[in-house]
């Protein structure tokens, strides 16, 4: 019996030892795992735990200002007071909204929108009921806040354009982020209500204007409701962008263009390329597009036959008409087919083979040289020159003066225009170039297309001694100054340029000049230039026989009116290009507009005032051309 008890005791002891060893091993494993998790992996799991209780919110930065060369604001941020509704803080959403409707103006569609959003969101997340509250509305809400459960006031920023229509195309506007914009990869674009540049300078410098987002670490409970803010990193406002434009000159140009049905204009420096004004009319109020526009207002804008949303100054493409004749003249002069003594007799038409090409003057201009042909805009002179030199010489000269190309201009709406030649026609139509097409191109018609910006650049290169100046509008972005440039020569003889400019001076100063009636009378401010009238429809033989007048046609079938000019004529500083769509004639419509613009530009003289901040950007030809005086005018 005792022996049996002893055996049982030994078996129990062995089992206890085995169990103890197993328990010890298990505890060791658990202890080791616990130590591993707490020591080696502690930081990782601590971070995961913090993610469960801390939300990091992105804070939108203030958008940078856009100002003119004098620091005048063109795009700023206004305070935007709005009323928010937190559903969980009210027992009856619609009742709170109806009560609010008695305090401020609130549309039925806003109420329906808020009720719909409340069904698809957590009850603790705020919903915007209405923004852009006036001070009166804000005060009314504050007074009645105790009777408006769930409603609260919030303040943000709203983009504003002080000059409104005057800078609608130049500065542009901001709008909501579209799905395609999200491909940018910038996380700020996903912020509710975030706005980005859609057109103009707002679009061109959008990344600089956006700034850098801040962040806020907020402690939340298990259901995601905010409890308290733990840490805040402030956002950095976007850069201030300084443009080369003169705000008051820009306002004047836009106002003058609004007197026409549809027009555009560019004023720039002949030597530096700085743009002082760039406008397209009719304009539109960019504040409407930023703050919200009704469906009816939007439909009116997009269906308007004058296309107010288009920036015609950089994107509008038109046959340059007689403003192109300087290019044909220079092509002839550089190829030695024309000299200052070359004359052509104009009987009012030009016969080539069996075709008859008419001059704008039915009675003809008689015998004219290159200066007289430019002054009186004689078509026959340029018909004859073009048949001697061919389209390739004309096209090559047009490219030298900036036509048929883009300049990398900051405004991305820029269009390239078109300078046709034999290769272009064969590539696009599969047909050979015809001699008659050269004749038509010599006076800026046919396939030729140019923008007002290109015409301004062409004029600058003509009067600055043949330097390849290009346009620009960015003076400064933040503390960064634009890259210094010395414009190269375009390889045209100065004596030939002078001869052509004499003809342009005679357009204004000569007694038979086509724009003599639009001359600036103020001594020292007088201008030179060239008129242009481009057809938008073919003038048939029947039209000529019936004596159909341009002004009797429907507006959309009338000729475009163009003018390119510079001032003062003896030492050009400012160049200007004006296009009045369906304006009739360059001398009767576009020239008076250009006269007013160049006179105002000289009175304000932005070229003589440094850009701010930091002084004038060092861009130019590197030389000071000698003064030129008209001869034989």
C-alpha positions as CSV (number, residue, x, y, z in Angstrom):
1,X,0.0,0.0,0.0
2,X,2.8,2.4,1.0
3,X,4.7,1.3,-2.1
4,X,1.6,2.1,-4.3
5,X,1.3,5.5,-2.6
6,X,5.0,6.2,-3.2
7,X,4.6,5.3,-6.9
8,X,1.6,7.6,-7.3
9,X,3.6,10.4,-5.6
10,X,6.4,10.0,-8.1
11,X,4.1,10.0,-11.0
12,X,2.3,13.2,-9.7
13,X,5.6,14.9,-9.2
14,X,6.8,14.1,-12.7
15,X,3.5,15.4,-14.1
16,X,3.7,18.5,-12.0
17,X,7.2,19.1,-13.3
18,X,6.1,18.6,-16.9
19,X,3.2,20.9,-16.5
20,X,5.4,23.5,-14.7
21,X,7.9,23.4,-17.5
22,X,5.2,23.8,-20.1
23,X,3.7,26.7,-18.2
24,X,7.1,28.2,-17.8
25,X,7.8,27.8,-21.5
26,X,4.4,29.4,-22.3
27,X,5.0,32.3,-20.0
28,X,8.5,32.7,-21.5
29,X,7.1,32.8,-25.0
30,X,4.3,35.3,-23.9
31,X,6.9,37.4,-22.1
32,X,9.2,37.4,-25.0
33,X,6.5,38.3,-27.4
34,X,5.3,41.1,-25.0
35,X,8.8,42.4,-24.7
36,X,9.2,42.3,-28.5
37,X,6.0,44.2,-29.1
38,X,6.7,46.8,-26.4
39,X,10.3,47.4,-27.0
40,X,11.3,46.5,-30.6
41,X,7.9,47.2,-32.1
42,X,6.7,49.8,-29.6
43,X,7.1,52.9,-31.8
44,X,5.2,51.2,-34.7
45,X,2.2,50.3,-32.7
46,X,2.2,53.6,-30.9
47,X,2.0,55.3,-34.3
48,X,-0.9,53.0,-35.3
49,X,-2.7,53.7,-32.0
50,X,-2.2,57.5,-32.6
51,X,-3.7,57.2,-36.0
52,X,-6.8,55.7,-34.4
53,X,-7.2,58.7,-32.1
54,X,-5.6,61.6,-34.0
55,X,-6.8,63.1,-37.3
56,X,-4.5,65.3,-39.3
57,X,-6.4,67.9,-41.2
58,X,-4.9,70.0,-44.0
59,X,-5.2,73.8,-43.7
60,X,-5.7,75.7,-46.9
61,X,-3.3,78.6,-47.5
62,X,-4.3,82.1,-48.5
63,X,-3.9,82.6,-52.3
64,X,-1.2,85.1,-53.3
65,X,-2.2,88.5,-54.5
66,X,-1.8,89.7,-58.1
67,X,-0.8,93.4,-58.5
68,X,0.2,95.7,-61.3
69,X,3.6,97.4,-61.8
70,X,2.7,100.1,-59.2
71,X,1.4,97.6,-56.6
72,X,-2.3,98.2,-57.4
73,X,-4.3,95.1,-56.4
74,X,-5.7,93.1,-59.4
75,X,-6.7,89.9,-57.5
76,X,-7.1,89.8,-53.7
77,X,-8.8,87.7,-51.0
78,X,-11.9,88.9,-49.2
79,X,-13.3,87.5,-46.0
80,X,-16.1,85.1,-46.7
81,X,-18.5,84.6,-43.8
82,X,-20.7,81.6,-44.1
83,X,-23.3,79.8,-42.0
84,X,-22.8,76.1,-41.3
85,X,-25.2,73.5,-39.9
86,X,-24.2,70.6,-37.6
87,X,-27.0,68.1,-37.8
88,X,-26.4,66.3,-34.5
89,X,-26.9,69.6,-32.6
90,X,-30.5,70.0,-33.7
91,X,-33.5,67.7,-33.3
92,X,-35.2,69.1,-36.5
93,X,-33.1,70.1,-39.4
94,X,-35.8,71.5,-41.5
95,X,-37.2,73.5,-38.6
96,X,-33.8,75.1,-38.0
97,X,-33.4,76.0,-41.7
98,X,-36.9,77.4,-41.9
99,X,-36.1,79.6,-38.9
100,X,-32.9,80.7,-40.6
101,X,-34.9,81.5,-43.7
102,X,-36.8,84.1,-41.6
103,X,-33.5,85.7,-40.5
104,X,-31.6,85.9,-43.9
105,X,-32.4,85.3,-47.5
106,X,-32.3,81.5,-48.1
107,X,-33.5,79.9,-51.3
108,X,-35.6,76.7,-51.4
109,X,-32.9,75.0,-53.4
110,X,-30.4,75.6,-50.6
111,X,-32.7,74.0,-48.1
112,X,-33.2,70.9,-50.2
113,X,-29.5,70.7,-50.9
114,X,-28.6,70.8,-47.1
115,X,-31.3,68.2,-46.3
116,X,-30.0,65.9,-49.0
117,X,-26.4,66.3,-47.8
118,X,-27.4,65.6,-44.2
119,X,-28.7,62.1,-45.2
120,X,-25.4,61.1,-46.6
121,X,-23.0,62.5,-44.0
122,X,-22.2,61.7,-40.4
123,X,-24.3,63.9,-38.1
124,X,-21.3,65.6,-36.5
125,X,-19.8,66.9,-39.8
126,X,-20.8,70.5,-40.6
127,X,-22.7,71.4,-43.9
128,X,-22.4,74.7,-45.6
129,X,-25.8,76.4,-45.8
130,X,-24.9,79.7,-47.4
131,X,-21.8,81.8,-47.9
132,X,-21.0,85.4,-48.8
133,X,-23.0,86.7,-45.9
134,X,-23.2,90.5,-45.6
135,X,-22.5,92.3,-42.3
136,X,-26.2,92.8,-41.8
137,X,-27.0,89.1,-42.3
138,X,-24.1,88.2,-40.1
139,X,-25.4,90.5,-37.3
140,X,-28.9,89.0,-37.7
141,X,-27.7,85.5,-37.3
142,X,-25.5,86.4,-34.3
143,X,-28.5,88.0,-32.5
144,X,-30.7,85.0,-33.2
145,X,-28.1,82.3,-32.7
146,X,-29.7,81.0,-29.5
147,X,-32.9,80.3,-31.4
148,X,-31.0,78.6,-34.3
149,X,-29.9,75.2,-32.9
150,X,-27.1,73.5,-34.9
151,X,-26.2,76.6,-36.8
152,X,-22.8,78.3,-36.5
153,X,-20.7,81.0,-38.2
154,X,-17.5,80.3,-40.0
155,X,-15.0,82.6,-41.9
156,X,-12.9,81.8,-44.9
157,X,-11.6,83.6,-48.0
158,X,-13.1,84.4,-51.4
159,X,-11.2,85.6,-54.4
160,X,-12.1,89.1,-55.5
161,X,-11.1,91.2,-58.6
162,X,-11.3,94.9,-57.8
163,X,-11.2,96.0,-61.5
164,X,-13.8,93.5,-62.6
165,X,-14.4,93.5,-66.3
166,X,-11.2,95.5,-67.0
167,X,-9.0,92.6,-66.1
168,X,-11.3,89.7,-66.9
169,X,-9.1,88.2,-69.6
170,X,-5.7,89.4,-68.4
171,X,-6.0,88.3,-64.7
172,X,-8.6,85.6,-65.4
173,X,-10.5,83.9,-62.5
174,X,-10.4,80.9,-60.2
175,X,-12.9,78.1,-60.1
176,X,-13.6,74.7,-58.5
177,X,-11.2,71.8,-59.0
178,X,-12.3,69.5,-61.8
179,X,-11.6,65.7,-62.0
180,X,-8.9,66.3,-64.6
181,X,-7.1,68.8,-62.3
182,X,-6.7,66.1,-59.6
183,X,-4.2,64.4,-61.8
184,X,-1.8,67.2,-60.7
185,X,-1.2,65.1,-57.5
186,X,-1.3,68.1,-55.2
187,X,-3.3,67.0,-52.1
188,X,-4.5,70.6,-51.6
189,X,-6.7,70.1,-54.6
190,X,-8.9,67.7,-52.6
191,X,-9.7,70.2,-49.9
192,X,-13.4,71.1,-49.9
193,X,-14.1,74.4,-51.7
194,X,-10.5,74.8,-52.9
195,X,-10.2,77.0,-56.0
196,X,-7.5,77.0,-58.7
197,X,-6.7,79.4,-61.6
198,X,-8.8,78.7,-64.7
199,X,-7.7,81.4,-67.1
200,X,-5.3,84.4,-67.5
201,X,-2.6,85.1,-64.9
202,X,-4.5,83.1,-62.3
203,X,-3.9,80.0,-64.4
204,X,-0.4,80.9,-65.6
205,X,0.9,81.4,-62.1
206,X,-1.4,79.0,-60.2
207,X,1.2,76.9,-58.5
208,X,3.0,80.0,-57.2
209,X,-0.2,81.6,-56.0
210,X,-1.5,78.5,-54.2
211,X,1.0,78.6,-51.4
212,X,1.8,75.7,-49.0
213,X,-0.8,74.0,-46.9
214,X,-0.6,73.8,-43.1
215,X,-1.9,71.1,-40.8
216,X,-3.9,70.6,-37.6
217,X,-3.6,67.5,-35.4
218,X,-7.1,66.9,-33.8
219,X,-7.9,64.3,-31.2
220,X,-11.1,62.4,-32.0
221,X,-13.1,59.9,-30.2
222,X,-14.0,56.3,-31.3
223,X,-16.7,57.5,-33.7
224,X,-14.5,60.2,-35.3
225,X,-15.9,63.3,-33.5
226,X,-13.3,66.0,-32.8
227,X,-12.5,66.4,-29.1
228,X,-9.6,68.9,-29.1
229,X,-6.8,70.3,-31.2
230,X,-3.4,69.0,-30.2
231,X,-1.0,70.7,-32.6
232,X,-1.2,73.3,-35.5
233,X,1.3,74.0,-38.2
234,X,0.2,77.3,-40.0
235,X,0.0,77.4,-43.8
236,X,2.2,79.6,-45.9
237,X,0.4,82.1,-48.2
238,X,1.0,82.0,-51.9
239,X,3.5,84.3,-53.6
240,X,2.6,87.8,-54.7
241,X,2.7,88.1,-58.5
242,X,3.6,91.5,-59.9
243,X,2.6,92.1,-63.5
244,X,4.1,94.6,-66.0
245,X,0.7,96.1,-66.7
246,X,-0.5,99.5,-65.6
247,X,-3.9,99.0,-64.0
248,X,-5.3,102.5,-64.9
249,X,-4.1,102.1,-68.5
250,X,-5.7,98.6,-68.6
251,X,-9.0,100.1,-67.3
252,X,-8.9,102.8,-70.0
253,X,-8.2,100.3,-72.8
254,X,-11.0,98.0,-71.7
255,X,-13.4,101.0,-71.4
256,X,-12.5,102.2,-74.9
257,X,-12.9,98.7,-76.4
258,X,-16.3,98.4,-74.8
259,X,-17.5,101.2,-77.1
260,X,-17.1,98.7,-80.0
261,X,-19.2,95.5,-80.4
262,X,-16.2,93.2,-80.3
263,X,-12.6,94.2,-80.2
264,X,-9.2,93.5,-78.7
265,X,-5.9,95.4,-78.2
266,X,-2.4,95.1,-76.9
267,X,0.0,97.9,-75.8
268,X,3.6,96.9,-75.2
269,X,7.1,98.3,-75.0
270,X,8.9,98.4,-78.3
271,X,12.3,97.6,-76.8
272,X,11.7,95.5,-73.7
273,X,8.6,93.6,-74.7
274,X,6.8,94.4,-71.4
275,X,3.0,94.4,-71.9
276,X,1.4,97.5,-70.4
277,X,-2.2,96.6,-71.3
278,X,-3.9,93.6,-72.9
279,X,-7.7,93.6,-73.2
280,X,-10.5,92.0,-75.0
281,X,-14.0,93.3,-75.4
282,X,-16.7,92.7,-74.4
283,X,-15.4,91.6,-71.1
284,X,-17.2,89.9,-68.2
285,X,-17.3,90.2,-64.5
286,X,-14.9,87.5,-63.1
287,X,-16.4,87.9,-59.6
288,X,-19.6,86.3,-60.9
289,X,-17.7,83.2,-62.0
290,X,-15.8,83.1,-58.6
291,X,-18.8,83.7,-56.4
292,X,-21.3,81.7,-58.3
293,X,-23.2,82.3,-61.5
294,X,-26.7,81.2,-62.4
295,X,-27.4,78.8,-65.2
296,X,-29.1,81.6,-67.2
297,X,-26.2,84.0,-66.8
298,X,-23.8,81.2,-67.9
299,X,-25.9,80.4,-70.9
300,X,-26.0,84.1,-71.9
301,X,-22.2,84.3,-71.8
302,X,-21.5,81.1,-73.8
303,X,-24.2,81.9,-76.4
304,X,-23.2,85.5,-77.0
305,X,-22.0,85.9,-80.6
306,X,-19.2,88.3,-79.5
307,X,-17.7,85.5,-77.3
308,X,-17.0,87.5,-74.2
309,X,-15.3,84.6,-72.5
310,X,-12.5,84.4,-75.2
311,X,-9.3,86.3,-74.8
312,X,-9.2,87.6,-78.3
313,X,-6.0,89.6,-77.7
314,X,-3.9,86.4,-77.5
315,X,-6.2,83.7,-78.9
316,X,-8.2,85.5,-81.6
317,X,-6.8,84.7,-85.1
318,X,-7.6,87.1,-88.0
319,X,-6.4,87.8,-91.5
320,X,-4.0,90.7,-90.9
321,X,-5.1,92.5,-94.0
322,X,-3.0,95.5,-95.0
323,X,-1.1,95.5,-91.7
324,X,0.9,92.7,-93.4
325,X,2.1,94.8,-96.3
326,X,5.2,95.8,-94.4
327,X,6.3,92.2,-94.4
328,X,5.8,91.9,-98.2
329,X,7.7,95.2,-98.7
330,X,10.6,94.0,-96.6
331,X,10.7,90.6,-98.3
332,X,11.0,92.5,-101.6
333,X,13.6,94.9,-100.3
334,X,15.8,92.2,-98.7
335,X,15.7,90.2,-101.9
336,X,16.7,93.3,-103.9
337,X,13.6,93.1,-106.1
338,X,12.5,96.4,-104.6
339,X,14.5,99.6,-103.9
340,X,13.4,103.0,-102.7
341,X,13.2,104.1,-106.3
342,X,11.0,101.1,-107.5
343,X,7.6,102.3,-108.7
344,X,4.5,100.5,-109.9
345,X,1.5,102.0,-111.8
346,X,-1.8,101.3,-110.1
347,X,-4.9,101.6,-112.4
348,X,-7.2,100.1,-109.8
349,X,-6.5,96.5,-110.7
350,X,-3.8,94.0,-111.4
351,X,-4.0,91.3,-114.1
352,X,-2.2,88.0,-113.7
353,X,-2.9,85.6,-116.5
354,X,-6.7,85.5,-116.9
355,X,-7.4,86.6,-113.4
356,X,-8.0,90.2,-112.3
357,X,-7.1,91.3,-108.8
358,X,-8.7,94.6,-107.7
359,X,-7.2,97.4,-105.6
360,X,-9.3,98.8,-102.8
361,X,-9.3,102.1,-104.7
362,X,-11.4,101.6,-107.8
363,X,-9.8,104.6,-109.5
364,X,-6.3,103.4,-108.7
365,X,-3.4,105.3,-107.0
366,X,-1.3,106.1,-110.1
367,X,2.4,105.6,-109.9
368,X,3.6,104.8,-106.3
369,X,6.9,103.8,-104.7
370,X,7.2,101.6,-101.5
371,X,6.7,104.6,-99.2
372,X,3.7,105.8,-101.1
373,X,2.3,102.3,-101.4
374,X,2.4,101.9,-97.6
375,X,1.0,105.4,-96.9
376,X,-2.0,104.9,-99.3
377,X,-2.2,101.1,-98.8
378,X,-2.0,100.5,-102.6
379,X,-2.8,96.8,-103.2
380,X,-1.5,96.7,-106.7
381,X,2.1,97.5,-105.6
382,X,2.2,94.5,-103.4
383,X,0.5,92.3,-105.9
384,X,3.4,93.0,-108.3
385,X,6.1,92.5,-105.7
386,X,4.7,89.2,-104.6
387,X,4.7,87.8,-108.1
388,X,8.4,88.7,-108.3
389,X,9.5,87.2,-105.0
390,X,7.1,84.3,-104.4
391,X,5.4,83.0,-101.3
392,X,8.5,81.4,-99.7
393,X,10.3,84.7,-99.3
394,X,7.2,86.3,-97.9
395,X,6.6,83.5,-95.4
396,X,10.2,83.5,-94.3
397,X,10.1,87.2,-93.6
398,X,6.8,86.8,-91.7
399,X,8.4,84.3,-89.4
400,X,11.3,86.6,-88.6
401,X,8.7,89.2,-87.4
402,X,6.9,86.8,-85.1
403,X,4.0,85.7,-87.2
404,X,2.9,82.0,-87.3
405,X,4.4,81.1,-84.0
406,X,3.9,81.3,-80.2
407,X,6.3,83.2,-77.9
408,X,5.9,81.1,-74.7
409,X,3.8,84.0,-73.4
410,X,2.7,83.5,-69.9
411,X,-1.0,83.5,-70.7
412,X,-1.6,79.9,-71.9
413,X,-4.5,80.9,-74.2
414,X,-2.0,82.1,-76.8
415,X,-2.7,80.9,-80.4
416,X,0.0,80.4,-83.1
417,X,-1.7,82.0,-86.0
418,X,-0.8,80.8,-89.5
419,X,1.8,81.7,-92.2
420,X,1.1,79.5,-95.2
421,X,3.6,78.3,-97.8
422,X,3.8,75.6,-100.5
423,X,4.7,72.8,-98.1
424,X,1.9,73.7,-95.7
425,X,-0.7,73.6,-98.4
426,X,0.5,70.3,-99.8
427,X,0.5,68.8,-96.3
428,X,-3.0,70.1,-95.4
429,X,-4.9,69.9,-98.7
430,X,-2.7,67.7,-100.9
431,X,-2.7,70.4,-103.6
432,X,0.1,72.6,-105.1
433,X,0.3,76.3,-104.3
434,X,-1.1,78.6,-106.9
435,X,0.4,82.0,-108.0
436,X,-2.9,83.7,-107.3
437,X,-2.7,82.6,-103.6
438,X,0.7,84.4,-103.3
439,X,-1.0,87.6,-104.6
440,X,-3.8,87.3,-102.1
441,X,-1.3,86.6,-99.3
442,X,0.7,89.7,-100.1
443,X,-2.0,91.9,-98.7
444,X,-2.7,89.8,-95.7
445,X,-5.6,87.8,-97.0
446,X,-6.1,84.1,-97.9
447,X,-4.9,81.5,-95.4
448,X,-2.9,84.0,-93.3
449,X,-3.9,84.3,-89.7
450,X,-2.5,86.5,-86.9
451,X,-3.3,87.4,-83.3
452,X,-3.3,91.0,-82.0
453,X,-0.4,90.0,-79.8
454,X,1.6,88.8,-82.8
455,X,0.8,92.1,-84.6
456,X,2.1,94.1,-81.7
457,X,5.3,92.0,-81.7
458,X,5.7,92.5,-85.4
459,X,5.3,96.3,-85.0
460,X,7.8,96.4,-82.2
461,X,10.4,94.5,-84.3
462,X,9.8,96.9,-87.1
463,X,10.4,100.1,-85.1
464,X,13.1,99.0,-82.6
465,X,15.8,98.5,-85.2
466,X,15.1,94.8,-85.9
467,X,15.5,93.2,-82.5
468,X,13.6,90.0,-81.9
469,X,11.6,91.3,-78.9
470,X,9.1,89.0,-77.3
471,X,6.1,89.9,-75.0
472,X,6.0,89.2,-71.3
473,X,3.9,90.3,-68.3
474,X,5.6,88.8,-65.3
475,X,7.7,91.4,-63.4
476,X,8.1,89.4,-60.2
477,X,6.8,86.3,-58.5
478,X,7.4,86.5,-54.8
479,X,11.1,87.5,-54.4
480,X,12.1,86.0,-57.8
481,X,12.9,88.3,-60.7
482,X,12.5,87.3,-64.3
483,X,15.6,86.1,-66.2
484,X,17.6,88.9,-67.9
485,X,17.4,88.8,-71.7
486,X,19.1,90.8,-74.5
487,X,17.0,90.4,-77.6
488,X,19.0,89.3,-80.7
489,X,18.8,90.9,-84.1
490,X,16.5,89.3,-86.7
491,X,18.8,90.0,-89.6
492,X,17.0,92.7,-91.6
493,X,18.9,95.7,-93.0
494,X,18.4,98.9,-91.0
495,X,18.1,101.0,-94.1
496,X,15.2,98.8,-95.3
497,X,13.5,99.0,-91.9
498,X,13.9,102.8,-92.0
499,X,12.3,102.9,-95.4
500,X,9.3,100.9,-94.3
501,X,8.9,102.9,-91.1
502,X,8.9,106.1,-93.3
503,X,5.9,104.6,-95.1
504,X,4.2,103.9,-91.8
505,X,4.9,107.5,-90.6
506,X,3.3,108.7,-93.8
507,X,0.2,106.7,-93.1
508,X,-0.5,109.2,-90.3
509,X,1.4,112.3,-91.3
510,X,1.2,112.3,-95.1
511,X,-1.7,114.2,-96.7
512,X,-2.8,111.0,-98.5
513,X,-2.2,108.7,-95.6
514,X,-5.0,106.3,-95.0
515,X,-5.2,107.3,-91.3
516,X,-4.3,110.9,-91.6
517,X,-7.6,111.9,-89.9
518,X,-6.7,109.9,-86.8
519,X,-3.4,111.6,-86.1
520,X,-2.5,112.7,-82.6
521,X,-2.3,116.5,-82.7
522,X,-0.3,117.0,-79.5
523,X,3.3,117.9,-80.4
524,X,5.8,115.2,-79.3
525,X,3.2,112.5,-78.9
526,X,2.4,112.0,-82.6
527,X,2.2,108.4,-83.9
528,X,2.9,106.3,-86.9
529,X,1.2,103.1,-88.0
530,X,-0.6,101.1,-90.6
531,X,-4.3,100.5,-91.3
532,X,-5.7,97.1,-92.3
533,X,-9.1,95.8,-93.4
534,X,-9.6,92.1,-93.8
535,X,-12.4,90.4,-95.5
536,X,-14.4,87.6,-93.8
537,X,-16.3,86.7,-97.0
538,X,-15.4,86.7,-100.7
539,X,-16.5,89.8,-102.6
540,X,-18.1,88.5,-105.8
541,X,-18.4,90.1,-109.2
542,X,-22.2,90.4,-108.5
543,X,-21.4,92.3,-105.3
544,X,-19.3,94.8,-107.3
545,X,-21.8,95.2,-110.0
546,X,-24.6,95.8,-107.5
547,X,-22.5,98.2,-105.4
548,X,-23.0,96.2,-102.2
549,X,-21.6,98.2,-99.3
550,X,-19.9,96.6,-96.4
551,X,-21.9,98.6,-93.8
552,X,-25.2,97.3,-95.4
553,X,-24.2,93.7,-94.6
554,X,-25.2,91.8,-91.4
555,X,-22.7,92.4,-88.7
556,X,-21.0,89.0,-88.9
557,X,-20.3,89.5,-92.6
558,X,-18.6,92.9,-92.4
559,X,-14.8,93.3,-92.7
560,X,-12.6,93.2,-89.7
561,X,-10.8,96.6,-88.9
562,X,-7.2,96.5,-87.9
563,X,-4.5,99.0,-86.9
564,X,-0.9,98.6,-85.8
565,X,0.9,101.7,-84.5
566,X,3.7,103.2,-82.4
567,X,4.4,106.4,-80.6
568,X,6.1,108.8,-80.5
569,X,6.8,108.4,-84.2
570,X,10.3,109.9,-84.1
571,X,11.5,107.7,-81.2
572,X,9.0,104.9,-80.7
573,X,8.5,103.6,-77.2
574,X,5.0,102.2,-77.2
575,X,3.5,99.9,-79.8
576,X,-0.2,99.0,-80.2
577,X,-2.3,96.5,-82.1
578,X,-6.0,96.9,-82.4
579,X,-8.5,94.5,-84.0
580,X,-12.2,95.5,-84.2
581,X,-14.2,92.5,-85.3
582,X,-16.5,93.3,-88.2
583,X,-15.6,97.0,-87.7
584,X,-15.7,97.9,-91.3
585,X,-12.4,99.6,-92.1
586,X,-9.1,100.1,-90.4
587,X,-8.9,103.8,-91.1
588,X,-12.4,104.5,-90.0
589,X,-12.8,102.3,-86.9
590,X,-9.5,100.8,-85.6
591,X,-7.2,103.8,-86.2
592,X,-9.2,106.1,-83.9
593,X,-9.2,103.4,-81.1
594,X,-5.4,103.1,-81.4
595,X,-5.0,106.9,-81.4
596,X,-6.8,107.1,-78.1
597,X,-4.8,104.2,-76.6
598,X,-1.4,105.4,-77.6
599,X,-2.2,108.9,-76.4
600,X,-3.2,107.6,-73.0
601,X,-0.2,105.3,-72.8
602,X,2.1,108.3,-73.4
603,X,0.3,110.4,-70.9
604,X,0.7,107.7,-68.2
605,X,4.2,106.7,-69.4
606,X,4.5,103.4,-67.6
607,X,7.8,102.7,-69.4
608,X,9.4,105.5,-67.4
609,X,8.4,104.1,-64.0
610,X,10.3,101.1,-62.4
611,X,8.5,97.9,-61.6
612,X,7.8,97.4,-57.9
613,X,9.3,95.8,-55.9
614,X,12.9,95.6,-56.9
615,X,13.3,98.0,-59.8
616,X,12.9,97.5,-63.5
617,X,13.5,94.1,-65.0
618,X,16.6,94.3,-67.2
619,X,15.2,93.1,-70.5
620,X,15.8,94.9,-73.7
621,X,17.8,95.2,-76.9
622,X,21.0,96.3,-75.1
623,X,21.2,99.3,-77.4
624,X,19.6,102.7,-77.6
625,X,18.5,103.4,-81.2
626,X,19.0,106.8,-82.6
627,X,16.0,109.0,-83.1
628,X,14.3,108.8,-86.6
629,X,12.5,111.6,-88.3
630,X,10.1,111.2,-91.2
631,X,11.4,112.1,-94.6
632,X,9.3,112.9,-97.6
633,X,6.0,112.8,-95.7
